[in-house]
Amino acid sequence: RSDTEKLFLNIGIKPNKVQETLKNKQVSQKLVEILNAVNITQCDEKLGNLLYGVATRVTESIEKHRFMLAQYVADKKVSTSNQLDMAIACLLYTSPSPRDRQKSRMPSSA
């Protein structure tokens, strides 16, 4: 087994999902980068799946927030899939539009 495969298994990802993930180099790389950034090499399945979600569900428009979001997951400030979905939605809503990187989409009254 490769080090990456062992790492993914150590964070609770199921073996079939590990094999699927290893075939996608981009997702594998993002997940390894996230795990390195939050200094996690082993955890329970719930936390591992949330970190996997950060690797797979954060879009390019909020990429700059990926590691911050991963740290929130690692610190258990985001501890459910629903909370992760809401955090991503919030970041998408408040991040600058791709058409205008200077302006936030947050209403001025916020």
GUKOLSE-390492 format. One record per atom (N, C-alpha, C, O): x, y, z; atom name; residue number from 1. Coordinates in Angstrom, 3 decimals. Layout:
+----------+----------+----------+----+-----+
:        x :        y :        z : at :   i :
+----------+----------+----------+----+-----+
:        X :        Y :        Z : CA : NUM :
...
+----------+----------+----------+----+-----+
//
This chain:
+----------+----------+----------+----+-----+
:        x :        y :        z : at :   i :
+----------+----------+----------+----+-----+
:    0.832 :   -1.201 :    0.000 :  N :   1 :
:    0.000 :    0.000 :    0.000 : CA :   1 :
:    0.866 :    1.251 :    0.000 :  C :   1 :
:    1.918 :    1.300 :    0.638 :  O :   1 :
:    0.406 :    2.247 :   -0.722 :  N :   2 :
:    1.141 :    3.503 :   -0.765 : CA :   2 :
:    0.898 :    4.284 :    0.524 :  C :   2 :
:   -0.047 :    4.013 :    1.265 :  O :   2 :
:    1.765 :    5.251 :    0.773 :  N :   3 :
:    1.592 :    6.107 :    1.956 : CA :   3 :
:    0.270 :    6.856 :    1.893 :  C :   3 :
:   -0.405 :    7.025 :    2.909 :  O :   3 :
:   -0.097 :    7.304 :    0.700 :  N :   4 :
:   -1.353 :    8.037 :    0.536 : CA :   4 :
:   -2.542 :    7.131 :    0.838 :  C :   4 :
:   -3.488 :    7.544 :    1.509 :  O :   4 :
:   -2.495 :    5.912 :    0.349 :  N :   5 :
:   -3.578 :    4.970 :    0.622 : CA :   5 :
:   -3.693 :    4.705 :    2.124 :  C :   5 :
:   -4.797 :    4.699 :    2.669 :  O :   5 :
:   -2.578 :    4.491 :    2.780 :  N :   6 :
:   -2.581 :    4.264 :    4.234 : CA :   6 :
:   -3.153 :    5.476 :    4.969 :  C :   6 :
:   -3.943 :    5.331 :    5.902 :  O :   6 :
:   -2.746 :    6.674 :    4.538 :  N :   7 :
:   -3.238 :    7.903 :    5.160 : CA :   7 :
:   -4.760 :    7.988 :    5.050 :  C :   7 :
:   -5.442 :    8.274 :    6.034 :  O :   7 :
:   -5.283 :    7.739 :    3.859 :  N :   8 :
:   -6.725 :    7.828 :    3.656 : CA :   8 :
:   -7.465 :    6.780 :    4.492 :  C :   8 :
:   -8.525 :    7.068 :    5.046 :  O :   8 :
:   -6.920 :    5.585 :    4.583 :  N :   9 :
:   -7.527 :    4.553 :    5.424 : CA :   9 :
:   -7.481 :    4.953 :    6.894 :  C :   9 :
:   -8.414 :    4.674 :    7.647 :  O :   9 :
:   -6.381 :    5.616 :    7.308 :  N :  10 :
:   -6.210 :    6.044 :    8.706 : CA :  10 :
:   -7.165 :    7.162 :    9.119 :  C :  10 :
:   -7.348 :    7.416 :   10.310 :  O :  10 :
:   -7.770 :    7.828 :    8.143 :  N :  11 :
:   -8.743 :    8.866 :    8.505 : CA :  11 :
:  -10.174 :    8.355 :    8.337 :  C :  11 :
:  -11.126 :    9.135 :    8.306 :  O :  11 :
:  -10.307 :    7.045 :    8.229 :  N :  12 :
:  -11.627 :    6.444 :    8.253 : CA :  12 :
:  -12.356 :    6.347 :    6.937 :  C :  12 :
:  -13.537 :    6.001 :    6.905 :  O :  12 :
:  -11.671 :    6.646 :    5.851 :  N :  13 :
:  -12.321 :    6.508 :    4.546 : CA :  13 :
:  -12.390 :    5.016 :    4.221 :  C :  13 :
:  -11.412 :    4.289 :    4.394 :  O :  13 :
:  -13.529 :    4.578 :    3.758 :  N :  14 :
:  -13.747 :    3.169 :    3.434 : CA :  14 :
:  -12.839 :    2.741 :    2.276 :  C :  14 :
:  -12.584 :    3.535 :    1.370 :  O :  14 :
:  -12.348 :    1.495 :    2.296 :  N :  15 :
:  -11.391 :    1.034 :    1.271 : CA :  15 :
:  -11.834 :    1.262 :   -0.174 :  C :  15 :
:  -11.018 :    1.656 :   -1.006 :  O :  15 :
:  -13.110 :    1.022 :   -0.488 :  N :  16 :
:  -13.560 :    1.242 :   -1.873 : CA :  16 :
:  -13.503 :    2.720 :   -2.244 :  C :  16 :
:  -13.184 :    3.061 :   -3.383 :  O :  16 :
:  -13.811 :    3.604 :   -1.282 :  N :  17 :
:  -13.741 :    5.055 :   -1.522 : CA :  17 :
:  -12.283 :    5.500 :   -1.654 :  C :  17 :
:  -11.972 :    6.400 :   -2.434 :  O :  17 :
:  -11.393 :    4.866 :   -0.889 :  N :  18 :
:   -9.964 :    5.175 :   -1.004 : CA :  18 :
:   -9.489 :    4.867 :   -2.419 :  C :  18 :
:   -8.802 :    5.682 :   -3.034 :  O :  18 :
:   -9.849 :    3.696 :   -2.940 :  N :  19 :
:   -9.424 :    3.319 :   -4.290 : CA :  19 :
:   -9.968 :    4.293 :   -5.328 :  C :  19 :
:   -9.257 :    4.687 :   -6.252 :  O :  19 :
:  -11.217 :    4.674 :   -5.173 :  N :  20 :
:  -11.844 :    5.637 :   -6.076 : CA :  20 :
:  -11.120 :    6.989 :   -6.004 :  C :  20 :
:  -10.863 :    7.619 :   -7.029 :  O :  20 :
:  -10.796 :    7.421 :   -4.785 :  N :  21 :
:  -10.131 :    8.714 :   -4.579 : CA :  21 :
:   -8.731 :    8.706 :   -5.168 :  C :  21 :
:   -8.308 :    9.692 :   -5.771 :  O :  21 :
:   -8.014 :    7.617 :   -5.002 :  N :  22 :
:   -6.650 :    7.528 :   -5.521 : CA :  22 :
:   -6.615 :    7.647 :   -7.041 :  C :  22 :
:   -5.607 :    8.079 :   -7.599 :  O :  22 :
:   -7.684 :    7.276 :   -7.710 :  N :  23 :
:   -7.753 :    7.392 :   -9.175 : CA :  23 :
:   -7.907 :    8.838 :   -9.617 :  C :  23 :
:   -7.603 :    9.180 :  -10.760 :  O :  23 :
:   -8.384 :    9.691 :   -8.705 :  N :  24 :
:   -8.563 :   11.109 :   -9.019 : CA :  24 :
:   -7.408 :   11.875 :   -8.376 :  C :  24 :
:   -7.446 :   12.206 :   -7.191 :  O :  24 :
:   -6.394 :   12.146 :   -9.172 :  N :  25 :
:   -5.166 :   12.775 :   -8.649 : CA :  25 :
:   -5.432 :   14.141 :   -8.020 :  C :  25 :
:   -4.814 :   14.492 :   -7.015 :  O :  25 :
:   -6.341 :   14.906 :   -8.603 :  N :  26 :
:   -6.636 :   16.240 :   -8.079 : CA :  26 :
:   -7.258 :   16.154 :   -6.689 :  C :  26 :
:   -6.841 :   16.875 :   -5.782 :  O :  26 :
:   -8.236 :   15.294 :   -6.513 :  N :  27 :
:   -8.870 :   15.138 :   -5.199 : CA :  27 :
:   -7.872 :   14.579 :   -4.197 :  C :  27 :
:   -7.801 :   15.044 :   -3.059 :  O :  27 :
:   -7.099 :   13.577 :   -4.621 :  N :  28 :
:   -6.090 :   12.988 :   -3.728 : CA :  28 :
:   -5.108 :   14.051 :   -3.251 :  C :  28 :
:   -4.793 :   14.122 :   -2.063 :  O :  28 :
:   -4.627 :   14.871 :   -4.170 :  N :  29 :
:   -3.670 :   15.915 :   -3.822 : CA :  29 :
:   -4.286 :   16.923 :   -2.857 :  C :  29 :
:   -3.652 :   17.316 :   -1.878 :  O :  29 :
:   -5.510 :   17.338 :   -3.129 :  N :  30 :
:   -6.173 :   18.312 :   -2.247 : CA :  30 :
:   -6.367 :   17.732 :   -0.850 :  C :  30 :
:   -6.154 :   18.421 :    0.147 :  O :  30 :
:   -6.771 :   16.472 :   -0.780 :  N :  31 :
:   -6.992 :   15.859 :    0.524 : CA :  31 :
:   -5.683 :   15.732 :    1.297 :  C :  31 :
:   -5.648 :   16.007 :    2.496 :  O :  31 :
:   -4.619 :   15.323 :    0.635 :  N :  32 :
:   -3.308 :   15.234 :    1.305 : CA :  32 :
:   -2.873 :   16.616 :    1.792 :  C :  32 :
:   -2.385 :   16.748 :    2.915 :  O :  32 :
:   -3.044 :   17.642 :    0.964 :  N :  33 :
:   -2.674 :   19.010 :    1.357 : CA :  33 :
:   -3.479 :   19.457 :    2.577 :  C :  33 :
:   -2.935 :   20.076 :    3.492 :  O :  33 :
:   -4.759 :   19.147 :    2.588 :  N :  34 :
:   -5.615 :   19.516 :    3.720 : CA :  34 :
:   -5.151 :   18.808 :    4.985 :  C :  34 :
:   -5.010 :   19.437 :    6.034 :  O :  34 :
:   -4.914 :   17.511 :    4.891 :  N :  35 :
:   -4.492 :   16.745 :    6.062 : CA :  35 :
:   -3.152 :   17.252 :    6.591 :  C :  35 :
:   -2.948 :   17.328 :    7.803 :  O :  35 :
:   -2.248 :   17.595 :    5.691 :  N :  36 :
:   -0.958 :   18.163 :    6.119 : CA :  36 :
:   -1.152 :   19.523 :    6.782 :  C :  36 :
:   -0.517 :   19.823 :    7.793 :  O :  36 :
:   -2.027 :   20.340 :    6.214 :  N :  37 :
:   -2.248 :   21.688 :    6.741 : CA :  37 :
:   -2.823 :   21.662 :    8.155 :  C :  37 :
:   -2.477 :   22.504 :    8.984 :  O :  37 :
:   -3.702 :   20.693 :    8.429 :  N :  38 :
:   -4.324 :   20.618 :    9.757 : CA :  38 :
:   -3.627 :   19.587 :   10.650 :  C :  38 :
:   -4.065 :   19.313 :   11.767 :  O :  38 :
:   -2.530 :   19.024 :   10.131 :  N :  39 :
:   -1.677 :   18.108 :   10.893 : CA :  39 :
:   -2.447 :   16.888 :   11.422 :  C :  39 :
:   -2.334 :   16.519 :   12.591 :  O :  39 :
:   -3.225 :   16.279 :   10.530 :  N :  40 :
:   -3.970 :   15.073 :   10.901 : CA :  40 :
:   -3.465 :   13.906 :   10.055 :  C :  40 :
:   -3.437 :   13.974 :    8.826 :  O :  40 :
:   -3.068 :   12.836 :   10.739 :  N :  41 :
:   -2.656 :   11.617 :   10.051 : CA :  41 :
:   -3.547 :   10.438 :   10.421 :  C :  41 :
:   -3.482 :    9.375 :    9.803 :  O :  41 :
:   -4.376 :   10.639 :   11.433 :  N :  42 :
:   -5.304 :    9.596 :   11.848 : CA :  42 :
:   -6.469 :   10.250 :   12.581 :  C :  42 :
:   -6.273 :   11.159 :   13.388 :  O :  42 :
:   -7.683 :    9.780 :   12.295 :  N :  43 :
:   -8.862 :   10.313 :   12.971 : CA :  43 :
:  -10.016 :    9.354 :   12.756 :  C :  43 :
:   -9.885 :    8.351 :   12.054 :  O :  43 :
:  -11.144 :    9.670 :   13.363 :  N :  44 :
:  -12.311 :    8.815 :   13.188 : CA :  44 :
:  -12.958 :    9.073 :   11.822 :  C :  44 :
:  -12.648 :   10.045 :   11.133 :  O :  44 :
:  -13.856 :    8.174 :   11.465 :  N :  45 :
:  -14.498 :    8.223 :   10.161 : CA :  45 :
:  -15.283 :    9.515 :    9.947 :  C :  45 :
:  -15.266 :   10.073 :    8.850 :  O :  45 :
:  -15.965 :    9.991 :   10.976 :  N :  46 :
:  -16.767 :   11.209 :   10.850 : CA :  46 :
:  -15.898 :   12.404 :   10.468 :  C :  46 :
:  -16.216 :   13.131 :    9.527 :  O :  46 :
:  -14.809 :   12.605 :   11.191 :  N :  47 :
:  -13.904 :   13.723 :   10.892 : CA :  47 :
:  -13.257 :   13.522 :    9.526 :  C :  47 :
:  -13.139 :   14.470 :    8.749 :  O :  47 :
:  -12.842 :   12.303 :    9.231 :  N :  48 :
:  -12.234 :   12.014 :    7.932 : CA :  48 :
:  -13.165 :   12.327 :    6.783 :  C :  48 :
:  -12.748 :   12.886 :    5.768 :  O :  48 :
:  -14.427 :   11.965 :    6.942 :  N :  49 :
:  -15.392 :   12.248 :    5.879 : CA :  49 :
:  -15.647 :   13.738 :    5.717 :  C :  49 :
:  -15.849 :   14.211 :    4.598 :  O :  49 :
:  -15.641 :   14.479 :    6.807 :  N :  50 :
:  -15.806 :   15.936 :    6.704 : CA :  50 :
:  -14.607 :   16.565 :    5.996 :  C :  50 :
:  -14.776 :   17.457 :    5.165 :  O :  50 :
:  -13.406 :   16.109 :    6.316 :  N :  51 :
:  -12.216 :   16.635 :    5.641 : CA :  51 :
:  -12.222 :   16.251 :    4.161 :  C :  51 :
:  -11.812 :   17.036 :    3.305 :  O :  51 :
:  -12.684 :   15.050 :    3.872 :  N :  52 :
:  -12.854 :   14.629 :    2.477 : CA :  52 :
:  -13.845 :   15.568 :    1.779 :  C :  52 :
:  -13.652 :   15.934 :    0.620 :  O :  52 :
:  -14.894 :   15.947 :    2.491 :  N :  53 :
:  -15.868 :   16.884 :    1.944 : CA :  53 :
:  -15.254 :   18.241 :    1.642 :  C :  53 :
:  -15.606 :   18.873 :    0.646 :  O :  53 :
:  -14.345 :   18.692 :    2.485 :  N :  54 :
:  -13.646 :   19.959 :    2.213 : CA :  54 :
:  -12.833 :   19.817 :    0.927 :  C :  54 :
:  -12.782 :   20.740 :    0.114 :  O :  54 :
:  -12.207 :   18.671 :    0.749 :  N :  55 :
:  -11.386 :   18.445 :   -0.446 : CA :  55 :
:  -12.224 :   18.384 :   -1.719 :  C :  55 :
:  -11.773 :   18.802 :   -2.785 :  O :  55 :
:  -13.441 :   17.864 :   -1.605 :  N :  56 :
:  -14.242 :   17.624 :   -2.808 : CA :  56 :
:  -15.339 :   18.647 :   -3.072 :  C :  56 :
:  -15.777 :   18.800 :   -4.213 :  O :  56 :
:  -15.788 :   19.345 :   -2.041 :  N :  57 :
:  -16.961 :   20.211 :   -2.223 : CA :  57 :
:  -16.647 :   21.699 :   -2.279 :  C :  57 :
:  -17.509 :   22.491 :   -2.661 :  O :  57 :
:  -15.454 :   22.092 :   -1.915 :  N :  58 :
:  -15.079 :   23.502 :   -2.010 : CA :  58 :
:  -14.772 :   23.823 :   -3.470 :  C :  58 :
:  -13.908 :   23.199 :   -4.086 :  O :  58 :
:  -15.473 :   24.780 :   -3.999 :  N :  59 :
:  -15.316 :   25.132 :   -5.412 : CA :  59 :
:  -14.173 :   26.125 :   -5.616 :  C :  59 :
:  -13.631 :   26.690 :   -4.666 :  O :  59 :
:  -13.833 :   26.313 :   -6.875 :  N :  60 :
:  -12.725 :   27.204 :   -7.222 : CA :  60 :
:  -12.953 :   28.635 :   -6.714 :  C :  60 :
:  -12.004 :   29.321 :   -6.331 :  O :  60 :
:  -14.200 :   29.073 :   -6.714 :  N :  61 :
:  -14.478 :   30.457 :   -6.311 : CA :  61 :
:  -14.191 :   30.717 :   -4.829 :  C :  61 :
:  -14.010 :   31.867 :   -4.431 :  O :  61 :
:  -14.148 :   29.666 :   -4.015 :  N :  62 :
:  -13.827 :   29.846 :   -2.584 : CA :  62 :
:  -12.593 :   29.034 :   -2.186 :  C :  62 :
:  -12.370 :   28.766 :   -1.005 :  O :  62 :
:  -11.802 :   28.652 :   -3.175 :  N :  63 :
:  -10.592 :   27.855 :   -2.946 : CA :  63 :
:   -9.681 :   28.477 :   -1.890 :  C :  63 :
:   -9.082 :   27.764 :   -1.085 :  O :  63 :
:   -9.580 :   29.793 :   -1.894 :  N :  64 :
:   -8.673 :   30.463 :   -0.948 : CA :  64 :
:   -9.077 :   30.224 :    0.513 :  C :  64 :
:   -8.280 :   30.457 :    1.421 :  O :  64 :
:  -10.307 :   29.762 :    0.737 :  N :  65 :
:  -10.788 :   29.502 :    2.093 : CA :  65 :
:  -10.711 :   28.025 :    2.489 :  C :  65 :
:  -11.107 :   27.657 :    3.595 :  O :  65 :
:  -10.206 :   27.186 :    1.592 :  N :  66 :
:  -10.193 :   25.739 :    1.824 : CA :  66 :
:   -9.495 :   25.371 :    3.132 :  C :  66 :
:  -10.033 :   24.588 :    3.915 :  O :  66 :
:   -8.311 :   25.918 :    3.380 :  N :  67 :
:   -7.550 :   25.525 :    4.571 : CA :  67 :
:   -8.174 :   26.078 :    5.856 :  C :  67 :
:   -8.130 :   25.435 :    6.904 :  O :  67 :
:   -8.747 :   27.261 :    5.763 :  N :  68 :
:   -9.452 :   27.806 :    6.923 : CA :  68 :
:  -10.635 :   26.902 :    7.284 :  C :  68 :
:  -10.853 :   26.588 :    8.454 :  O :  68 :
:  -11.380 :   26.497 :    6.284 :  N :  69 :
:  -12.526 :   25.627 :    6.507 : CA :  69 :
:  -12.074 :   24.268 :    7.054 :  C :  69 :
:  -12.714 :   23.711 :    7.946 :  O :  69 :
:  -10.978 :   23.744 :    6.521 :  N :  70 :
:  -10.438 :   22.475 :    7.021 : CA :  70 :
:  -10.036 :   22.600 :    8.485 :  C :  70 :
:  -10.228 :   21.666 :    9.263 :  O :  70 :
:   -9.480 :   23.744 :    8.864 :  N :  71 :
:   -9.090 :   23.951 :   10.262 : CA :  71 :
:  -10.321 :   24.004 :   11.161 :  C :  71 :
:  -10.302 :   23.477 :   12.273 :  O :  71 :
:  -11.382 :   24.632 :   10.689 :  N :  72 :
:  -12.637 :   24.643 :   11.455 : CA :  72 :
:  -13.158 :   23.222 :   11.662 :  C :  72 :
:  -13.657 :   22.888 :   12.736 :  O :  72 :
:  -13.038 :   22.393 :   10.633 :  N :  73 :
:  -13.450 :   20.990 :   10.762 : CA :  73 :
:  -12.547 :   20.278 :   11.761 :  C :  73 :
:  -13.036 :   19.573 :   12.644 :  O :  73 :
:  -11.242 :   20.456 :   11.631 :  N :  74 :
:  -10.286 :   19.796 :   12.526 : CA :  74 :
:  -10.503 :   20.221 :   13.979 :  C :  74 :
:  -10.341 :   19.418 :   14.898 :  O :  74 :
:  -10.869 :   21.485 :   14.178 :  N :  75 :
:  -11.112 :   22.007 :   15.526 : CA :  75 :
:  -12.528 :   21.704 :   16.020 :  C :  75 :
:  -12.912 :   22.115 :   17.115 :  O :  75 :
:  -13.291 :   20.987 :   15.211 :  N :  76 :
:  -14.676 :   20.594 :   15.535 : CA :  76 :
:  -15.634 :   21.784 :   15.672 :  C :  76 :
:  -16.669 :   21.686 :   16.330 :  O :  76 :
:  -15.276 :   22.899 :   15.045 :  N :  77 :
:  -16.192 :   24.048 :   14.973 : CA :  77 :
:  -17.236 :   23.794 :   13.888 :  C :  77 :
:  -18.349 :   24.316 :   13.951 :  O :  77 :
:  -16.868 :   22.994 :   12.899 :  N :  78 :
:  -17.791 :   22.470 :   11.892 : CA :  78 :
:  -17.734 :   20.963 :   12.077 :  C :  78 :
:  -16.726 :   20.327 :   11.770 :  O :  78 :
:  -18.842 :   20.389 :   12.589 :  N :  79 :
:  -18.765 :   18.984 :   12.989 : CA :  79 :
:  -19.819 :   18.070 :   12.370 :  C :  79 :
:  -19.906 :   16.891 :   12.711 :  O :  79 :
:  -20.617 :   18.620 :   11.459 :  N :  80 :
:  -21.590 :   17.793 :   10.750 : CA :  80 :
:  -21.564 :   18.143 :    9.268 :  C :  80 :
:  -21.075 :   19.199 :    8.868 :  O :  80 :
:  -22.098 :   17.241 :    8.472 :  N :  81 :
:  -22.172 :   17.488 :    7.035 : CA :  81 :
:  -23.054 :   18.706 :    6.740 :  C :  81 :
:  -22.753 :   19.485 :    5.836 :  O :  81 :
:  -24.129 :   18.867 :    7.492 :  N :  82 :
:  -25.003 :   20.034 :    7.296 : CA :  82 :
:  -24.268 :   21.332 :    7.614 :  C :  82 :
:  -24.424 :   22.323 :    6.900 :  O :  82 :
:  -23.469 :   21.334 :    8.683 :  N :  83 :
:  -22.695 :   22.536 :    9.012 : CA :  83 :
:  -21.679 :   22.830 :    7.916 :  C :  83 :
:  -21.458 :   23.991 :    7.571 :  O :  83 :
:  -21.059 :   21.785 :    7.364 :  N :  84 :
:  -20.107 :   21.990 :    6.268 : CA :  84 :
:  -20.823 :   22.578 :    5.059 :  C :  84 :
:  -20.321 :   23.510 :    4.430 :  O :  84 :
:  -21.990 :   22.040 :    4.733 :  N :  85 :
:  -22.774 :   22.580 :    3.614 : CA :  85 :
:  -23.095 :   24.057 :    3.825 :  C :  85 :
:  -22.979 :   24.862 :    2.901 :  O :  85 :
:  -23.498 :   24.406 :    5.042 :  N :  86 :
:  -23.851 :   25.800 :    5.335 : CA :  86 :
:  -22.625 :   26.709 :    5.297 :  C :  86 :
:  -22.707 :   27.841 :    4.820 :  O :  86 :
:  -21.500 :   26.224 :    5.792 :  N :  87 :
:  -20.270 :   27.025 :    5.752 : CA :  87 :
:  -19.854 :   27.287 :    4.310 :  C :  87 :
:  -19.463 :   28.401 :    3.964 :  O :  87 :
:  -19.939 :   26.261 :    3.473 :  N :  88 :
:  -19.600 :   26.431 :    2.054 : CA :  88 :
:  -20.580 :   27.398 :    1.401 :  C :  88 :
:  -20.168 :   28.271 :    0.637 :  O :  88 :
:  -21.861 :   27.254 :    1.689 :  N :  89 :
:  -22.872 :   28.162 :    1.120 : CA :  89 :
:  -22.606 :   29.604 :    1.540 :  C :  89 :
:  -22.722 :   30.526 :    0.732 :  O :  89 :
:  -22.251 :   29.792 :    2.801 :  N :  90 :
:  -21.961 :   31.134 :    3.303 : CA :  90 :
:  -20.747 :   31.720 :    2.582 :  C :  90 :
:  -20.765 :   32.880 :    2.169 :  O :  90 :
:  -19.707 :   30.925 :    2.435 :  N :  91 :
:  -18.515 :   31.406 :    1.730 : CA :  91 :
:  -18.828 :   31.730 :    0.278 :  C :  91 :
:  -18.342 :   32.728 :   -0.253 :  O :  91 :
:  -19.628 :   30.906 :   -0.361 :  N :  92 :
:  -20.007 :   31.178 :   -1.752 : CA :  92 :
:  -20.801 :   32.470 :   -1.861 :  C :  92 :
:  -20.615 :   33.241 :   -2.803 :  O :  92 :
:  -21.685 :   32.706 :   -0.902 :  N :  93 :
:  -22.535 :   33.895 :   -0.931 : CA :  93 :
:  -21.743 :   35.173 :   -0.665 :  C :  93 :
:  -22.008 :   36.214 :   -1.267 :  O :  93 :
:  -20.780 :   35.088 :    0.230 :  N :  94 :
:  -20.069 :   36.300 :    0.640 : CA :  94 :
:  -18.774 :   36.541 :   -0.114 :  C :  94 :
:  -18.171 :   37.605 :    0.028 :  O :  94 :
:  -18.330 :   35.574 :   -0.916 :  N :  95 :
:  -17.093 :   35.755 :   -1.682 : CA :  95 :
:  -17.357 :   36.657 :   -2.875 :  C :  95 :
:  -18.478 :   36.720 :   -3.381 :  O :  95 :
:  -16.323 :   37.351 :   -3.320 :  N :  96 :
:  -16.504 :   38.212 :   -4.493 : CA :  96 :
:  -16.957 :   37.405 :   -5.700 :  C :  96 :
:  -16.562 :   36.253 :   -5.881 :  O :  96 :
:  -17.766 :   38.010 :   -6.496 :  N :  97 :
:  -18.221 :   37.392 :   -7.730 : CA :  97 :
:  -17.030 :   37.221 :   -8.667 :  C :  97 :
:  -16.109 :   38.038 :   -8.633 :  O :  97 :
:  -17.020 :   36.178 :   -9.507 :  N :  98 :
:  -15.930 :   36.028 :  -10.481 : CA :  98 :
:  -15.857 :   37.199 :  -11.446 :  C :  98 :
:  -14.789 :   37.492 :  -11.983 :  O :  98 :
:  -16.987 :   37.879 :  -11.674 :  N :  99 :
:  -17.004 :   39.025 :  -12.584 : CA :  99 :
:  -16.399 :   40.271 :  -11.944 :  C :  99 :
:  -15.864 :   41.134 :  -12.639 :  O :  99 :
:  -16.484 :   40.360 :  -10.625 :  N : 100 :
:  -15.980 :   41.540 :   -9.939 : CA : 100 :
:  -15.340 :   41.111 :   -8.632 :  C : 100 :
:  -16.022 :   40.976 :   -7.616 :  O : 100 :
:  -14.064 :   40.903 :   -8.653 :  N : 101 :
:  -13.352 :   40.403 :   -7.478 : CA : 101 :
:  -13.197 :   41.468 :   -6.388 :  C : 101 :
:  -12.720 :   41.170 :   -5.293 :  O : 101 :
:  -13.593 :   42.685 :   -6.682 :  N : 102 :
:  -13.470 :   43.759 :   -5.700 : CA : 102 :
:  -14.664 :   43.832 :   -4.764 :  C : 102 :
:  -14.542 :   44.317 :   -3.639 :  O : 102 :
:  -15.811 :   43.356 :   -5.214 :  N : 103 :
:  -17.036 :   43.541 :   -4.448 : CA : 103 :
:  -17.542 :   42.227 :   -3.893 :  C : 103 :
:  -17.506 :   41.197 :   -4.565 :  O : 103 :
:  -18.005 :   42.275 :   -2.676 :  N : 104 :
:  -18.642 :   41.134 :   -2.050 : CA : 104 :
:  -20.095 :   41.095 :   -2.469 :  C : 104 :
:  -20.676 :   42.128 :   -2.802 :  O : 104 :
:  -20.687 :   39.909 :   -2.456 :  N : 105 :
:  -22.094 :   39.797 :   -2.737 : CA : 105 :
:  -22.947 :   39.984 :   -1.486 :  C : 105 :
:  -24.171 :   39.866 :   -1.537 :  O : 105 :
:  -22.300 :   40.274 :   -0.381 :  N : 106 :
:  -23.022 :   40.518 :    0.867 : CA : 106 :
:  -23.741 :   41.847 :    0.759 :  C : 106 :
:  -23.126 :   42.840 :    0.373 :  O : 106 :
:  -25.015 :   41.898 :    1.086 :  N : 107 :
:  -25.736 :   43.179 :    1.034 : CA : 107 :
:  -25.049 :   44.241 :    1.907 :  C : 107 :
:  -24.454 :   43.928 :    2.939 :  O : 107 :
:  -25.145 :   45.476 :    1.475 :  N : 108 :
:  -24.458 :   46.544 :    2.198 : CA : 108 :
:  -25.012 :   46.749 :    3.607 :  C : 108 :
:  -24.345 :   47.342 :    4.454 :  O : 108 :
:  -26.217 :   46.266 :    3.861 :  N : 109 :
:  -26.802 :   46.422 :    5.201 : CA : 109 :
:  -26.292 :   45.384 :    6.179 :  C : 109 :
:  -26.592 :   45.461 :    7.371 :  O : 109 :
:  -25.520 :   44.403 :    5.694 :  N : 110 :
:  -25.046 :   43.322 :    6.586 : CA : 110 :
:  -23.886 :   43.772 :    7.438 :  C : 110 :
:  -23.370 :   42.992 :    8.239 :  O : 110 :
+----------+----------+----------+----+-----+
//
